[in-house]
Amino acid sequence: MMVRTTLHSRLPVTTTFLPDNFTCTHLKELPERIQANAVLLEKYPFLLELVEVELLRDRLHQSPPSLPEELNTWQIRPGVELIEVSWSGIPELLCGNAVEPEKQKSLILIIPQRPGTLAEVVTPDSHSLLALKIVTEDLDILRLAKETSVPVALLQNILTLAVSKRIIVKPASKITRPPTFCADSSGYERFLTSNVFTLQWHITQACDLHCRHCYDRTEREEVTLNTGEEILNQFYEFCKQYNVAGQVSFTGGNPLLHPHFFELYRAASERGLMTAILGNPVSRNTLERIIDIQMPEFFQVSLEGMSQHNDYIRGEGYFERVIRFLEVLKDLDIYSMVMLTLTRANQDQVIPLAEYLQKRVDLFTFNRLAMVGDGASLLSVNPDEFSHFLKSYRAAAENNSTMRLKDNLFNLINLNQGTELTGGCTGHGCGAAFNFVSLLPDGQVHACRKFPSLLGNIKHHNFNTIYENDIAQRYRLGTSACHSCKIRPVCGGCLAVTHGFGKKSLTDLDPYCFIDQ
């Protein structure tokens, strides 16, 4: 006879309904023994279904299923069971709640948990059922969204929620560094794979400013609405194939000057892509139109120092225009970012500007000047002074949460001081042609917008072909001068800055690197 304490430890809920003289030799015989007991079933007519569900939960606990070694498509997590029962209240009983089951057909979802933890037994909600249907029937969510008028973003959120609930599993991102990228990846694993891919899309060269450090004033054919929609279709398929979330950062020029900006912005949102804007201040009404389509991940504007110097670079009155605009962004709850291009002329204004913006902006950071285009007429920070500047900035950032440590070379200080390394420029060190590319209005795709780094043209090849071509893979590896560096996964210097100094971006060291100092 099975020892009652053993039965209780394995099936604690079912045991509470069994009489003291109930005997059973093996757990697998329990349903049959209960079914043969007419008196017991008359008293507890739901008991047979209860024990079957609890036995299933016990089996999952005793022999938890494992995930396949390779997962190429979305699939239901091994061990997940969706079953129909004739009585309501069974999940509540298994959660320890005192309920009186009622005769009513319902569905029960059994979800395996981590080893050592009992499987969860729940009544599935409509979102969980939809996630199971999408995965089981391999439905294309873009087509499903059109057929049901449900936004793609909502369907994606439903799938993401089902992953977090351990109902379904998604394949790993294919945006990952090759095994040879880092000699010792210990401690760097999270930086070697990206779950988001960003398309920095310059939809127009038109701009209402004439900044003194502009990287590109060339005339380029503006993207048409039809071409733009096809590009977004391609990008959607690219992200789907590489198992990543896609973000489109609209920029230019000033992207809001494109005659079809709102149509392109809506088209991106309809494909479930995250959206962001890198541009110049616009009216409150314009922002409200944008929000009505989709809340942007952020809206980034630029300042180059305090009022006088900024307006010298970007135009008279622009500083105050940005400050007023930041107030509107805050009022509309749009995440705001201010970017500064670091030069020799404004390096002493960076920290004062950050202090001024502390309660006005959500994030403040800087990029080093790439001496390309009109930027070649400005002076870069003296490389001998850069490490001191970074240390001063880092110290100020300890008391100013808006200051982001974006530059990859901050990790040299972290390394020397034994503090935690950050993700650097893109969360993965230099992300050029890795987790982002820049797309120009005429279809040119570059590894980075700040210097000529042509990978191909979207009019001639699709994103997949361009991303996998030899030159893109070469840019992903970064400069060979960094290949043996211990912090390569979170650094790689800045290829654009190296190019601006007249050096070879893929073989020479970032002129500001101070790793041996």
N, C-alpha and C positions, 0 to 999 in steps of 0.2 A: 504494500500500500504506500502511496506517496505520502511523505510526511507533510502534514498540513502547513507547517511553517514554510516549507519550500514552495508549496502552491501559492501561499500568500505572498511570498517574496517575488514570485514570477507574475502572478495575476492578482494583484491586491484588490482590485475593484470587484472582479467576478467573485472572489472568495467571500466578500461580505454578504453575498446573497445565498451562499450555500449553507445548508444545515450542518450541524456539528458531526452528524454521522455519515456525511457524504464521503465516498471513497473513490479514488481514481489512481490507477497505476502509472499511466503516462499522460502527459499534457495533451498529446495528439488525440487521446481517447475522450477528452473532456467534452467536446461538443456532442458526441454520440451518447455519452452517459447522461448529459443534461436533457437531450432530446427524448431519451427513454423514460424520463422522470415526469410523468404527466402532472403530478401534484405541484412540483416545483415550477413547471412552465405555466400552470394555471395561475400561480401566485405572481410569477414574474415572466410574463409572456415575451418580454424583450430580451431575456437573459441569453438565449442562444445567439442572437446577433451580437450582443455585448461581448460574449466570450470569444467569438470568432474575430472581432476587431482587436480585442486585447491580446489574443494569441498572435495575430499578425504583428502587433506592436512589439511583442516579446521576441518574436523571431528576428525582427530587424535589430533589436537590441543585442541579441546573442550573436548574430552574424551580420554585422553592418555591411551593406554593399559598398563597393569601391567604385570610383569613377574610372572610366577608360583612360588609358595612358595618353591617347591622342583623341582630341575632340575637334572635329572639323565643322560641325554644325550645332545649332541650338538643339538641345534634347531634354526630355523629361529626366530629372535626376533619378538614377537607379534606386529602386525601392519605393518610390512614390506610388501610391495606390489611390485611385478614385473609385469608390464602390457605392452602390445604391443599397440602402437599408429600408426596412419597413417601419422603423420606430425613430422618432425624434428624441433628442436629449442624450444620445450615447456619447458624443464628444464631451458634453458637460459632466456626465458621470465619470468619465476617465480623467477629467481634470479635478475631480474631488468635490464637485458641486452636488448638493442634494436636490435633484430634480425628479419629477415623475414623468418618465417617457410616455409619449402619446403615439397612437397608431397613425403614422403619417410617413409616406415615402419621402426620403431625403437623401442627399449625397453626403458622403464622408470622405475627407481627404486625409491620407496618412502620409506624413512627411518625415523621412529619416533625419535625425540630427547628428551631431558629431559623436564619435565613439565614446561610449560611457554614459550617453544621455538617451533617455527614452524618446522614441519617435513622437512627433506631435500629431494629435488627432483633432481635426477641426471641421467645421462646416464651411465649405469653400464659398468665398464671395464671388460675385460676377467677374471681377477682374482676374482672379486666379483661374476661373474656368476659361476665360477668354485666352489667357496666356497658354494654358494647356492645349486649347484648340489651335492656336497659331502654330505652336511647335509641332503638335501631332500631325497636322495637315500640311505643314511646311508652307504656310500662307505668306505671301509677300505683303508686308505691312503697307507699302506704298499703294499697292492696288486695293488692299482692304480699306485703307483710309478713303480712297475715292469712292468705293462702293457703299460705304457706310456713313460717309461724311464725318467720321471721327478723325481728329487731327493726328498726323503721324507721330508727333511728339508725345501725345497721350498714349498711343499704342506702345511706343518705346518705353515710356515710364511704367506701363503695366508689365512689360517684360522685365524691366530692371527690378521692379518690386518683387516679381515672382522669383527672380534670382536671389534677392536678399532673403526671401522666405524659404529658400532651399527647395523650391518646387521644380524649377528648371535650372539648367546649367548652360552657360554660354562658352563658346570656344575662346581660347586665349587670343589676345591681340597678336597680329602678325607684324606689327610695327615694333621690331625688336632688334637690338644690336646683335651682330654675329658672335659666336662663341670666342672667336679670336680677338674681339675688340679689347678685352681687358685680360691681362695675364692672371690676375687674381680678382675675381668678382665678389669675393667675400665682403659683405657689408654694402655692396653697390647694386644688389639685385633689383631693387625697386626703381633704379634709374635707367636700367637697361631696356625696359619695355614701356611703351606709351600706350595708354588707353584712349587717347584723344589725338586726332590729327587736325591741324589748323591750315586752312587755305587763306592766306593773306591776299585778298583779291582787290587789285587796283582796277576799279571799273572805269576810271576816267583819269585823264591828266589835267582836266580843268580844275583850277584852284582860284580862290579869292584872295590868296596871299602871294607874296613874292619873297620867300625866305632866303636869307643870304647863304644858307648851308644846304639848299635843296639838292638832293642827289640826282634828280632827273627832270630836266625841262624839255626833253625831246617831245616832238609831236607824234602821237601814236593814235592809230585808229581806235575809236571808242567801241566798246563791246555793245552789240545790239541786243535787244530783248530776246529774240529767238536764239541767238548764240549763247546768251547768258543762261537761258533755261536749259539748253543742251549741256552746258558746262556743269550746271548743278546736278543734272541727271547723272552725268559721268562721275561727279564727286560722290554722290550718294552711293553709286554702285561700288566705287573704290573703297569707301568706308565700310560698306557691307562685306566686301570680299576680305578686307584686312581686319575685320572684327573690332572696329574702333568707332567711337563717337566722333562725328564730324563737326567742326566749327568753321564758319565763314566769317572772317574779319573784313568787313567792307572798308576800303580806304581808297586813296587816289594819289595825287590830287585831293580834292574834297569830294567824297563819294556822294554827298547830298546834292551836288550839282549835276549828277547824271540825270538825264531826262526820264529814265525809267528806274530810278533808285527804288522806289516803293514797290514796284512790280517785282524787281529782283530780290528785294528783301523778303517779300511775301513768298516768292517761289522757294527761297531757302528754307523758310519756316515750314512750308507745306511738305517739304521733304524730311522734316524732323531734324534739321541741322541747327545747331546752336548758332547764334548770330552775335556779332560785336561790331562796333563802329570806331574807326580811327579817323577823326576828322576835325572840323572846326565848329565853333559854337553855332547853334541854330535856334530857332524860336521855340517857345514852349509848345505852340500848336504842332510844330513839326515833330517834336519829341512825343507828344500825345498820339500822333498818327502812328509813329513807330511802335509805341507800346501797345496800341490797339491790334497791331499785327502780331508782335511777339516782343516780350521784354528782352532787351539786349543783355548779354552777359556783362558787358561794360561799354562805356563810351569814353574813349581816350582823346584828350586834347594835349597840346604841347605848350610849354613855357620855357624860356631860355634864360631865366634869371629874374631879378627884380624888375620893376616896371621900366626903368630907363633902358637897361640893356636889352630886355626882351623886345621892347618896341623898336629898338634899333635893328634887331634881327628879323622880326616878324611884321612890323608895321605899327604906325602910330595908333595908340588906343587899344591895342590888342590885349594887353595885360588886364585892363579893367573889364574888357569884354569877356575874357575867360573867367575872371572871378565872379562876375554876375551869372555866367552860364553854370558854374559849379553850384551855385545856390539853387538854380532850377533843377539840376540833376538830383541834388539831395532832396528837394521837395517832392520830386516824382519817384524817389527811391530807386534811381538808376545808379548802379555802381560806377563811380567816377575814377578815372586815372589821369594823372598828369605825367607826361614824359618830357625829359630835358635832354638835349644833345650836349654832351660835355665837351667844352673847348678850353683853351688856355685863358680865354677872356672871361669865362663865367664860372670857373671852378671855385672861386671864393664866394660865389653867390648861391651855391647849391644848398648848403646847410641852412643859411638864412631863409631861402625860399621854402625849403621843407618845413621849417618852423612856422612860417607864415601860413602854409597850407594845411597845417596839422589838423585843424578842425573843419577844414573846407573841402577836403578830398578824401576818398577812401584809400587811394594808393598813389604814392609818388616814387618815381625811380628815374634812372638816367641811362642813356646809351652813350658810349664813347663816340666821338666824331669819326666817321669814315671819310677820309679826304678824297671824295669822289664827287664828280659834278661840281656844283658851286661850292660844295664843302671843301674842295681843294684850295680855296682861297683863304680859308680860316686856319688858325694854328691849333694843333692838338695839344693836349696837356703834355708837359715834359715827362717822358717815361720815368725819369729818375725821381719825380715827385709823386708818382701815382700811388705807390704803396702807402705813403703817408696820407694821401687823400682818402684812400679806402678805409684806413684805420680811423680817421676822423669821422667819416660818414658812418661807419659801423658803430662807433661810440655814440653818435647822436641818435642813431636808430634805436638804441636801447631805451630811449625815453620818448620815441616818436613812432608809434605803431604803423603809421602810414608809409614809412620809408622801407621800400623793398630792397633786398640785397640781390639785385638781378645780375650784375656783372659776374661772369664766370670766375674772375680772378679774386673775388671775395673768398673763394675756397682755398686759396693759398694762405690767407690769414688764418682761416679755420684750421687748416692742416698744421700750421706752425704752432697754433695755440691749443691744439688738441680738442677743439670744439666740434660740434656736429656739422657735417658738410651739408650744403643746401643744393637744390637742383640746378642752380645757375640760371642761365638766360631763358631756357625753355622748359625747365624742370628736368632736363636730361643733358645738361651742359649745352654745347653748341648743337642746336637742333636742325641746322641747315640740311635740307633734303632728307631729314630723318622723321621728325614729327611735325614739320611744316614746310611749305613751299610758298613762293610768291608768284602770283599770276598777274601779268600785266594786261592792259586793255586790248592789246593786239594779239593776245594769245601766247606770248612768250612766258615760259615757266622758268623761274630762277630759284636756285637754292636759297638765296637771301637777297632781299631787295636793296640792301645797302651797298652792293657792289655787283659788277657784271659777273653772273654765275649761271649762264644759260644752260638749262637742262634739255630743252626741246620746246615745241610749240603745240599747244592743245588743238590747234586747227589741223594738225597733221598726225598726231598720235594721242591716244587717250592717257588718262592719269596713270593707269597701271603700267603701261609701256614706258612712259617717261620716268616713273618712280623706280623702275627696275633696270633702267639702262646703265651702261658702264660709268658715265660721268656722274650720274646721281649717286651711285654706290661709292664713287671716289670722294664726293663731297661729304657723304655720310661718315666716312672714315676720318675726315678732317685732315689737318696737316700731319705729315709724317714726323714732324719734329716733336709731336706729342705722343707718339705711339707707345713709348715705354714709360710714360708718366703714370704714377700710381693713382692720380685723381682724374684721369682722362674721362671716365664716365660722367663726371659732373663739371668738366671744364672744356678743354679744347681751345681756349683762348677765343679770339674773335677773328674770323677769316676776313671780314670786311675791313677791319682796322689794319690788319697785316697788308692787305692789298693796297689800302690808301697810303701806306708808307713806301710803296713801290716795290714791295717784296712779293714772293710767290706764296699765295695763300695756302696751297696744298703741300708745300714742302718747308716753308720757313716758320720760325717761332714767332708768336705774337710779340711785337717789340716791347710790350708792357709787362711781359711775364717776369716774375721775380722769385721763382720757386727756389732758386739756390741762394737767395739772400737770407 
